[in-house]
């Protein structure tokens, strides 16, 4: 992946996390598939129920990447949030925005730890925080990933077997109907 594209995806993910935390929520896990260096779009996980539903919902992020026949994917998630919703132990820095860049040949984990800085209460009385980004550790090639993220990486490169004239389009529609938030780039809009 070109450095300029990577930097843009990191900036986008960090901005989304800052906006979400500012609204009192942690953004759901996100996948950004690429084909030939072009971003297909951004797909956020559907609302997740704690436990098996969360595991399944995160793994299903891979469907659009597989349908698009992506050659690279970037997945982003927050350490504590995914561990909690998937009922897994917290492993690694927390709070931390994690981003994994993956191809068929392997993956590299990038971590962006932060501390939560309280913001003044909103008019509705809701409290929220802003991320204060800390020092970034070195990228970790082949790092161990939490199970649902590893499965999403693996399935992103497994072709979908759909008997349909437009497997990508039907996958997008099905995922949107299931509650995933899908934002395609113009090049991949159908």
C-alpha positions in Angstrom: 0.0 0.0 0.0 1.2 3.5 -0.8 2.2 5.6 2.2 -0.2 8.4 1.2 -3.1 6.0 1.1 -2.1 4.4 4.4 -1.8 7.9 6.0 -5.2 8.9 4.7 -6.9 5.7 6.1 -5.2 6.2 9.5 -6.3 9.8 9.6 -9.9 8.8 8.7 -10.0 6.1 11.4 -8.5 8.4 14.0 -11.0 11.1 13.1 -13.9 8.6 13.3 -12.8 7.5 16.7 -12.4 11.1 18.0 -15.9 11.9 16.7 -17.4 8.8 18.2 -15.7 9.3 21.6 -16.8 13.0 21.5 -20.4 11.7 21.2 -20.0 9.2 24.0 -19.6 6.1 22.0 -16.7 3.9 20.6 -17.2 3.4 16.8 -17.8 -0.2 15.9 -15.2 -2.2 14.1 -14.5 -1.1 10.5 -13.1 -2.7 7.4 -11.7 -0.8 4.4 -11.1 -3.2 1.4 -8.8 -2.1 -1.5 -8.6 -3.4 -5.0 -5.6 -2.5 -7.1 -4.7 0.2 -4.6 -8.2 1.8 -4.8 -10.4 2.0 -1.8 -13.6 0.1 -2.2 -15.3 1.9 0.7 -15.7 1.8 4.5 -18.0 -0.8 6.2 -18.8 -0.5 9.9 -20.1 -3.5 11.8 -23.8 -3.7 12.5 -25.1 -3.2 16.1 -23.6 -6.1 18.0 -25.0 -8.2 20.9 -22.5 -9.4 23.4 -21.1 -12.9 22.8 -21.5 -15.0 19.7 -23.4 -12.4 17.8 -20.5 -10.0 18.1 -18.0 -12.6 16.9 -20.2 -13.3 13.9 -20.9 -9.7 13.2 -17.2 -8.8 13.1 -16.3 -11.8 10.9 -19.0 -10.8 8.5 -17.2 -7.6 7.7 -15.1 -9.7 5.4 -18.1 -10.3 3.0 -17.7 -7.1 1.0 -14.0 -7.5 0.8 -14.4 -11.1 -0.5 -17.2 -10.1 -2.9 -15.0 -7.2 -4.3 -12.0 -9.6 -4.5 -10.0 -7.3 -2.5 -6.2 -7.7 -2.6 -5.7 -5.6 0.6 -7.9 -4.9 3.6 -7.5 -2.6 6.6 -9.5 -3.4 9.7 -9.8 -1.0 12.6 -11.1 -1.7 16.1 -10.7 -0.6 19.7 -9.0 -3.1 22.0 -11.3 -2.9 25.1 -14.5 -2.5 23.0 -14.0 -5.7 21.0 -12.8 -7.7 24.0 -15.9 -6.7 26.0 -18.5 -7.3 23.3 -16.9 -10.6 22.2 -16.3 -11.7 25.8 -12.6 -12.1 25.3 -9.7 -11.1 27.6 -8.2 -7.6 26.9 -4.9 -8.2 25.3 -2.5 -5.4 24.5 -2.8 -1.7 25.0 -6.2 -0.3 26.1 -7.6 2.0 25.2 -6.1 1.6 21.8 -7.2 2.0 18.2 -5.8 -1.0 16.3 -5.4 -1.1 12.6 -4.3 -4.2 10.7 -3.1 -4.0 7.1 -3.6 -7.4 5.5 -3.0 -9.1 2.2 -3.2 -12.8 1.2 0.5 -13.1 2.1 0.2 -11.8 5.7 -0.6 -8.8 7.9 0.9 -6.0 9.9 -0.7 -4.7 13.1 -0.4 -1.0 13.8 -1.5 0.3 17.3 -2.5 3.9 18.2 -2.8 4.0 22.0 -4.6 6.9 23.6 -5.7 8.3 26.9 -9.2 9.5 27.4 -9.5 13.3 28.1 -12.8 14.3 29.6 -14.8 16.9 27.6 -17.3 19.3 29.2 -20.7 17.7 29.6 -23.0 18.2 26.7 -26.3 20.0 27.1 -28.1 16.7 27.5 -25.8 16.0 30.4 -24.0 13.2 28.5 -20.3 12.9 29.3 -17.8 12.2 26.6 -14.1 12.1 26.1 -11.5 13.0 23.5 -8.5 10.8 22.6 -5.1 12.1 23.5 -3.0 10.0 21.1 0.2 8.6 22.7 3.4 7.4 21.3 2.9 4.8 18.5 4.7 1.5 18.9 6.5 0.0 15.9 4.3 -1.9 13.5 4.1 -5.7 14.3 4.3 -7.9 11.2 2.4 -11.2 11.8 1.2 -10.2 15.2 -1.4 -12.3 16.9 -4.9 -10.9 16.3 -8.0 -11.4 18.4 -10.0 -14.3 16.9 -12.8 -12.4 15.2 -10.4 -10.0 13.6 -8.1 -12.8 12.4 -11.1 -14.6 11.0 -12.3 -11.4 9.2 -8.8 -11.1 7.7 -8.8 -14.7 6.6 -12.3 -14.6 5.1 -11.6 -11.3 3.3 -9.5 -13.3 0.8 -11.8 -16.3 0.4 -13.9 -15.8 -2.7 -17.7 -15.8 -2.1 -19.6 -18.5 -4.0 -22.8 -16.6 -5.0 -24.9 -17.6 -7.9 -25.8 -14.1 -8.9 -24.8 -11.9 -11.9 -23.6 -9.1 -9.5 -22.2 -10.8 -6.3 -20.6 -7.5 -5.1 -23.9 -5.6 -5.4 -26.0 -8.3 -3.8 -23.5 -8.6 -0.9 -23.7 -4.8 -0.3 -27.5 -4.8 -0.3 -27.6 -7.8 2.0 -25.2 -6.3 4.5 -27.0 -3.0 4.5 -30.2 -4.8 5.2 -28.5 -6.6 8.1 -27.6 -3.2 9.6 -24.0 -2.8 8.5 -23.1 0.8 7.5 -21.7 0.7 4.0 -20.1 3.8 2.4 -18.7 2.9 -1.1 -16.3 5.1 -3.1 -17.6 6.3 -6.5 -15.4 3.8 -8.3 -17.2 0.9 -6.6 -20.7 2.3 -6.4 -23.1 0.0 -8.3 
